[in-house]
Amino acid sequence: GWLYLRWKNIEVNKVIDLVVPGMAFGYFLVRIANIFNQEVLGRTTDFWFGRWPAQLVGSAIGLILLLRYFYVQSKNPPEGYQFWSFIFYHQLLRAVFEETVREIPVVLGNYIVPGWGLGFFTMVQVVTPFILLLAYYFMRQSQRRARSFNPYRYKY
């Protein structure tokens, strides 16, 4: 896709911002489908609900990110900002809220609170700081590019 956009002289950041609503809504729908397929189960807990609703937590993340997209879009963000901020906040919300309650292996440490059904650190939580740094860098780059944009240097 990147080569095609370069060949057609289309700004990549314009296009990647357009895919954010589809990614957020798709994430929402996939987590709802996980309920019907009985996948992505939450850890068992001693609370009254017995097992964490990890699928609902994931679908709520998708819905929050979709609503956030439309809110930020009303503020006229710079090109590329929506995509990289989606990656940033998706990874942050997933690592903090969804991964701690999912029934998946803990890879680093082995810190599990059995009564509460919480687990730290999964593979997603281990790689999250690196992804956050990368996404934050590109978010800042898109803001810098917007501030230094000179419309007179381009011919229309």
Number of C-alpha atoms within 10 A of each C-alpha: 7 11 9 10 12 11 9 9 9 12 13 16 16 15 15 15 21 14 12 20 21 11 16 23 18 16 21 23 15 15 22 19 14 17 15 9 9 10 14 18 17 23 23 19 17 11 11 6 9 13 18 22 18 24 25 17 22 26 23 17 23 25 19 17 25 21 15 18 19 12 11 13 14 9 8 9 14 19 22 24 25 27 23 25 23 22 19 22 18 20 20 18 17 18 22 15 15 23 25 24 26 24 19 15 12 18 14 12 10 12 13 15 11 12 11 16 20 21 21 21 20 21 15 18 20 14 13 18 15 11 16 18 12 14 21 18 13 17 22 15 17 19 16 12 13 15 10 8 10 9 8 7 7 6 5 5
